[in-house]
Amino acid sequence: MNTKLWLILATGIAFSSATSAEDKVRSHLKCYLQLEDKSEVVHHFVNSGTEEKLFIDSLTQRGVFMSDGVSEKQIQKVHECVAIKSNFKNKDAVELEKNTPF
């Protein structure tokens, strides 16, 4: 009887911690952006916990590192953001993504 009670308690704890871990699911996004020098890039982001629209709106307050890994440029405008496995609707973004090594 005592063993069954501990087994039930352990199962309950495992499920409760699993559901709380799901609350902080990370979403992976790719965004078509215009930078401060008017260049356009596709960049990947990971959003953990923030509402997606708020996260996208906050991107213009950030910078992104260039391919050299040292220089950084501010994001001036967000044209479009989609889930990492989705396709862009913007034709320029689709073409740029094809030519962007990830």
Order of alpha helices (4+ residues) and beta strands (2+ residues): alpha-beta-beta-alpha-beta-beta-alpha
